Amino acid sequence: MAITTSPPTGSREKSLARLKRIEGQVRGVARMLEEDRYCIDVLTQLSAVKSALGAVEREILKDHSRHCVAHAIDSGNAADQHEKMNELIELLAKHYRL
């Protein structure tokens, strides 16, 4: 079985569906602010949005590792391998402020 450089369509579709739900959540939070809802309720919803975005982020990172990074490893091309590893290191450093 060949490894592709892009995630399967089903995985992208799942992420897009999640993002559309998150978009609805964000609109709901905006409505809460317009309606002057209780701050704790707004903060609770914001926390849910951040958690949902984190789940999408993790899924895309897994897909990248399974496909793009795995493809670079399997290719035997040292330059491609270094490039993919450096991308991951930079991403993690930015995300975790390393």
N, CA and C atoms as an extended XYZ file, in Angstrom:
294
Properties=species:S:1:pos:R:3:atomname:S:1:resname:S:1:resid:I:1 pbc="F F F"
N         0.842       -1.185        0.000 N   MET     1
C         0.000        0.000        0.000 CA  MET     1
C         0.882        1.243        0.000 C   MET     1
N         0.668        2.118       -0.931 N   ALA     2
C         1.463        3.338       -1.059 CA  ALA     2
C         0.986        4.388       -0.062 C   ALA     2
N         1.918        5.151        0.426 N   ILE     3
C         1.592        6.243        1.345 CA  ILE     3
C         1.476        7.513        0.532 C   ILE     3
N         0.379        8.213        0.702 N   THR     4
C         0.174        9.458       -0.028 CA  THR     4
C         0.665       10.627        0.798 C   THR     4
N         0.781       11.772        0.151 N   THR     5
C         1.260       12.955        0.864 CA  THR     5
C         0.119       13.793        1.413 C   THR     5
N        -1.102       13.384        1.166 N   SER     6
C        -2.223       14.125        1.733 CA  SER     6
C        -3.141       13.159        2.459 C   SER     6
N        -3.810       13.647        3.504 N   PRO     7
C        -4.680       12.778        4.280 CA  PRO     7
C        -5.864       12.297        3.460 C   PRO     7
N        -6.455       11.169        3.854 N   PRO     8
C        -7.619       10.674        3.136 CA  PRO     8
C        -8.752       11.695        3.150 C   PRO     8
N        -9.539       11.666        2.112 N   THR     9
C       -10.645       12.614        1.982 CA  THR     9
C       -11.575       12.550        3.179 C   THR     9
N       -11.875       11.358        3.685 N   GLY    10
C       -12.772       11.218        4.826 CA  GLY    10
C       -12.293       11.973        6.047 C   GLY    10
N       -10.997       11.983        6.246 N   SER    11
C       -10.417       12.685        7.388 CA  SER    11
C       -10.601       14.198        7.238 C   SER    11
N       -10.366       14.693        6.046 N   ARG    12
C       -10.559       16.128        5.802 CA  ARG    12
C       -12.028       16.503        5.946 C   ARG    12
N       -12.901       15.649        5.458 N   GLU    13
C       -14.335       15.920        5.565 CA  GLU    13
C       -14.759       15.979        7.028 C   GLU    13
N       -14.216       15.077        7.855 N   LYS    14
C       -14.528       15.100        9.284 CA  LYS    14
C       -14.067       16.407        9.923 C   LYS    14
N       -12.867       16.828        9.573 N   SER    15
C       -12.337       18.077       10.129 CA  SER    15
C       -13.172       19.266        9.668 C   SER    15
N       -13.562       19.280        8.400 N   LEU    16
C       -14.400       20.371        7.896 CA  LEU    16
C       -15.756       20.397        8.600 C   LEU    16
N       -16.343       19.233        8.829 N   ALA    17
C       -17.625       19.173        9.537 CA  ALA    17
C       -17.472       19.700       10.959 C   ALA    17
N       -16.381       19.328       11.610 N   ARG    18
C       -16.134       19.839       12.970 CA  ARG    18
C       -15.980       21.355       12.953 C   ARG    18
N       -15.242       21.859       11.979 N   LEU    19
C       -15.037       23.308       11.902 CA  LEU    19
C       -16.342       24.051       11.656 C   LEU    19
N       -17.240       23.459       10.886 N   LYS    20
C       -18.544       24.096       10.666 CA  LYS    20
C       -19.349       24.135       11.965 C   LYS    20
N       -19.251       23.069       12.770 N   ARG    21
C       -19.933       23.079       14.075 CA  ARG    21
C       -19.313       24.145       14.986 C   ARG    21
N       -17.990       24.247       14.942 N   ILE    22
C       -17.299       25.250       15.757 CA  ILE    22
C       -17.715       26.654       15.319 C   ILE    22
N       -17.853       26.844       14.018 N   GLU    23
C       -18.308       28.136       13.497 CA  GLU    23
C       -19.662       28.498       14.106 C   GLU    23
N       -20.546       27.519       14.195 N   GLY    24
C       -21.851       27.744       14.819 CA  GLY    24
C       -21.722       28.080       16.293 C   GLY    24
N       -20.789       27.389       16.963 N   GLN    25
C       -20.559       27.690       18.382 CA  GLN    25
C       -20.087       29.125       18.561 C   GLN    25
N       -19.184       29.571       17.701 N   VAL    26
C       -18.644       30.934       17.803 CA  VAL    26
C       -19.756       31.957       17.566 C   VAL    26
N       -20.620       31.687       16.588 N   ARG    27
C       -21.761       32.593       16.367 CA  ARG    27
C       -22.653       32.621       17.611 C   ARG    27
N       -22.812       31.455       18.244 N   GLY    28
C       -23.606       31.390       19.467 CA  GLY    28
C       -22.996       32.217       20.588 C   GLY    28
N       -21.682       32.198       20.711 N   VAL    29
C       -21.004       33.005       21.729 CA  VAL    29
C       -21.207       34.487       21.433 C   VAL    29
N       -21.111       34.866       20.161 N   ALA    30
C       -21.341       36.277       19.793 CA  ALA    30
C       -22.757       36.693       20.179 C   ALA    30
N       -23.731       35.815       19.919 N   ARG    31
C       -25.122       36.128       20.311 CA  ARG    31
C       -25.236       36.277       21.823 C   ARG    31
N       -24.534       35.422       22.541 N   MET    32
C       -24.568       35.512       24.008 CA  MET    32
C       -24.081       36.883       24.469 C   MET    32
N       -23.019       37.375       23.834 N   LEU    33
C       -22.501       38.695       24.205 CA  LEU    33
C       -23.492       39.793       23.826 C   LEU    33
N       -24.100       39.667       22.650 N   GLU    34
C       -25.101       40.650       22.231 CA  GLU    34
C       -26.286       40.682       23.189 C   GLU    34
N       -26.616       39.521       23.733 N   GLU    35
C       -27.749       39.409       24.657 CA  GLU    35
C       -27.345       39.695       26.103 C   GLU    35
N       -26.081       40.075       26.300 N   ASP    36
C       -25.562       40.399       27.628 CA  ASP    36
C       -25.745       39.230       28.604 C   ASP    36
N       -25.396       38.031       28.135 N   ARG    37
C       -25.526       36.848       28.968 CA  ARG    37
C       -24.474       36.831       30.064 C   ARG    37
N       -24.699       36.029       31.049 N   TYR    38
C       -23.826       35.910       32.218 CA  TYR    38
C       -22.407       35.511       31.778 C   TYR    38
N       -21.413       36.240       32.294 N   CYS    39
C       -20.019       36.070       31.865 CA  CYS    39
C       -19.527       34.628       32.010 C   CYS    39
N       -19.885       33.977       33.087 N   ILE    40
C       -19.434       32.600       33.303 CA  ILE    40
C       -19.975       31.680       32.216 C   ILE    40
N       -21.200       31.906       31.783 N   ASP    41
C       -21.773       31.101       30.694 CA  ASP    41
C       -21.011       31.336       29.389 C   ASP    41
N       -20.651       32.579       29.123 N   VAL    42
C       -19.888       32.914       27.917 CA  VAL    42
C       -18.515       32.245       27.987 C   VAL    42
N       -17.862       32.361       29.131 N   LEU    43
C       -16.539       31.756       29.297 CA  LEU    43
C       -16.595       30.238       29.148 C   LEU    43
N       -17.648       29.631       29.633 N   THR    44
C       -17.820       28.184       29.495 CA  THR    44
C       -17.912       27.799       28.028 C   THR    44
N       -18.671       28.577       27.264 N   GLN    45
C       -18.801       28.297       25.832 CA  GLN    45
C       -17.484       28.550       25.096 C   GLN    45
N       -16.762       29.577       25.487 N   LEU    46
C       -15.459       29.839       24.874 CA  LEU    46
C       -14.494       28.690       25.135 C   LEU    46
N       -14.543       28.141       26.324 N   SER    47
C       -13.709       26.994       26.653 CA  SER    47
C       -14.064       25.796       25.771 C   SER    47
N       -15.345       25.601       25.520 N   ALA    48
C       -15.794       24.504       24.657 CA  ALA    48
C       -15.291       24.711       23.226 C   ALA    48
N       -15.303       25.954       22.758 N   VAL    49
C       -14.813       26.255       21.411 CA  VAL    49
C       -13.324       25.943       21.323 C   VAL    49
N       -12.556       26.384       22.321 N   LYS    50
C       -11.113       26.115       22.310 CA  LYS    50
C       -10.831       24.623       22.330 C   LYS    50
N       -11.587       23.890       23.097 N   SER    51
C       -11.412       22.440       23.167 CA  SER    51
C       -11.716       21.784       21.821 C   SER    51
N       -12.776       22.234       21.179 N   ALA    52
C       -13.153       21.687       19.872 CA  ALA    52
C       -12.088       22.010       18.820 C   ALA    52
N       -11.547       23.222       18.847 N   LEU    53
C       -10.470       23.581       17.916 CA  LEU    53
C        -9.231       22.727       18.169 C   LEU    53
N        -8.946       22.474       19.436 N   GLY    54
C        -7.811       21.619       19.784 CA  GLY    54
C        -7.968       20.216       19.220 C   GLY    54
N        -9.195       19.699       19.238 N   ALA    55
C        -9.447       18.364       18.686 CA  ALA    55
C        -9.190       18.342       17.184 C   ALA    55
N        -9.604       19.386       16.473 N   VAL    56
C        -9.352       19.472       15.034 CA  VAL    56
C        -7.846       19.591       14.787 C   VAL    56
N        -7.190       20.394       15.582 N   GLU    57
C        -5.747       20.576       15.438 CA  GLU    57
C        -5.010       19.250       15.622 C   GLU    57
N        -5.386       18.496       16.644 N   ARG    58
C        -4.748       17.198       16.891 CA  ARG    58
C        -4.977       16.237       15.727 C   ARG    58
N        -6.177       16.230       15.181 N   GLU    59
C        -6.495       15.337       14.070 CA  GLU    59
C        -5.677       15.683       12.829 C   GLU    59
N        -5.543       16.969       12.544 N   ILE    60
C        -4.762       17.387       11.379 CA  ILE    60
C        -3.283       17.074       11.594 C   ILE    60
N        -2.792       17.259       12.807 N   LEU    61
C        -1.399       16.926       13.105 CA  LEU    61
C        -1.158       15.424       12.953 C   LEU    61
N        -2.106       14.612       13.422 N   LYS    62
C        -1.987       13.156       13.251 CA  LYS    62
C        -1.949       12.789       11.771 C   LYS    62
N        -2.841       13.405       10.997 N   ASP    63
C        -2.873       13.130        9.560 CA  ASP    63
C        -1.557       13.527        8.895 C   ASP    63
N        -1.032       14.669        9.292 N   HIS    64
C         0.242       15.120        8.729 CA  HIS    64
C         1.345       14.116        9.048 C   HIS    64
N         1.367       13.647       10.269 N   SER    65
C         2.389       12.677       10.674 CA  SER    65
C         2.226       11.362        9.928 C   SER    65
N         0.989       10.905        9.819 N   ARG    66
C         0.724        9.622        9.161 CA  ARG    66
C         0.999        9.652        7.665 C   ARG    66
N         0.861       10.806        7.049 N   HIS    67
C         0.969       10.857        5.596 CA  HIS    67
C         2.213       11.600        5.129 C   HIS    67
N         2.308       12.862        5.430 N   CYS    68
C         3.425       13.663        4.910 CA  CYS    68
C         4.764       13.243        5.516 C   CYS    68
N         4.804       13.113        6.833 N   VAL    69
C         6.054       12.734        7.496 CA  VAL    69
C         6.407       11.290        7.148 C   VAL    69
N         5.418       10.406        7.182 N   ALA    70
C         5.671        9.002        6.844 CA  ALA    70
C         6.170        8.877        5.403 C   ALA    70
N         5.609        9.664        4.494 N   HIS    71
C         6.041        9.639        3.094 CA  HIS    71
C         7.503       10.067        2.990 C   HIS    71
N         7.882       11.099        3.716 N   ALA    72
C         9.269       11.567        3.690 CA  ALA    72
C        10.208       10.495        4.231 C   ALA    72
N         9.802        9.825        5.292 N   ILE    73
C        10.627        8.762        5.872 CA  ILE    73
C        10.782        7.620        4.882 C   ILE    73
N         9.666        7.196        4.300 N   ASP    74
C         9.691        6.075        3.361 CA  ASP    74
C        10.433        6.403        2.067 C   ASP    74
N        10.508        7.679        1.721 N   SER    75
C        11.152        8.073        0.469 CA  SER    75
C        12.653        7.826        0.500 C   SER    75
N        13.224        7.839        1.688 N   GLY    76
C        14.674        7.680        1.799 CA  GLY    76
C        15.424        8.952        1.454 C   GLY    76
N        14.714       10.019        1.131 N   ASN    77
C        15.322       11.298        0.759 CA  ASN    77
C        15.644       12.069        2.036 C   ASN    77
N        16.933       12.151        2.362 N   ALA    78
C        17.353       12.786        3.616 CA  ALA    78
C        16.927       14.239        3.701 C   ALA    78
N        16.996       14.970        2.593 N   ALA    79
C        16.605       16.392        2.606 CA  ALA    79
C        15.123       16.526        2.925 C   ALA    79
N        14.288       15.682        2.322 N   ASP    80
C        12.844       15.698        2.585 CA  ASP    80
C        12.560       15.311        4.035 C   ASP    80
N        13.276       14.330        4.535 N   GLN    81
C        13.101       13.901        5.927 CA  GLN    81
C        13.426       15.042        6.889 C   GLN    81
N        14.558       15.703        6.656 N   HIS    82
C        14.951       16.832        7.514 CA  HIS    82
C        13.934       17.967        7.442 C   HIS    82
N        13.445       18.241        6.231 N   GLU    83
C        12.463       19.315        6.056 CA  GLU    83
C        11.198       19.037        6.872 C   GLU    83
N        10.683       17.818        6.776 N   LYS    84
C         9.448       17.472        7.507 CA  LYS    84
C         9.672       17.510        9.008 C   LYS    84
N        10.813       17.022        9.471 N   MET    85
C        11.094       17.058       10.902 CA  MET    85
C        11.248       18.498       11.388 C   MET    85
N        11.923       19.331       10.602 N   ASN    86
C        12.072       20.741       10.985 CA  ASN    86
C        10.722       21.453       11.037 C   ASN    86
N         9.826       21.117       10.092 N   GLU    87
C         8.475       21.695       10.120 CA  GLU    87
C         7.776       21.347       11.430 C   GLU    87
N         7.860       20.072       11.822 N   LEU    88
C         7.215       19.645       13.073 CA  LEU    88
C         7.834       20.330       14.279 C   LEU    88
N         9.147       20.410       14.304 N   ILE    89
C         9.830       21.050       15.435 CA  ILE    89
C         9.433       22.515       15.542 C   ILE    89
N         9.402       23.221       14.405 N   GLU    90
C         9.012       24.631       14.411 CA  GLU    90
C         7.568       24.807       14.866 C   GLU    90
N         6.697       23.934       14.389 N   LEU    91
C         5.287       23.993       14.786 CA  LEU    91
C         5.145       23.795       16.290 C   LEU    91
N         5.795       22.767       16.814 N   LEU    92
C         5.704       22.494       18.242 CA  LEU    92
C         6.335       23.608       19.062 C   LEU    92
N         7.450       24.148       18.585 N   ALA    93
C         8.100       25.247       19.302 CA  ALA    93
C         7.192       26.469       19.362 C   ALA    93
N         6.501       26.757       18.262 N   LYS    94
C         5.580       27.885       18.228 CA  LYS    94
C         4.392       27.638       19.149 C   LYS    94
N         3.858       26.422       19.042 N   HIS    95
C         2.653       26.069       19.799 CA  HIS    95
C         2.925       26.035       21.302 C   HIS    95
N         4.068       25.495       21.671 N   TYR    96
C         4.399       25.361       23.090 CA  TYR    96
C         5.381       26.419       23.558 C   TYR    96
N         5.680       27.370       22.701 N   ARG    97
C         6.586       28.473       23.014 CA  ARG    97
C         7.920       27.956       23.529 C   ARG    97
N         8.494       27.009       22.789 N   LEU    98
C         9.797       26.434       23.162 CA  LEU    98
C        10.931       27.300       22.662 C   LEU    98
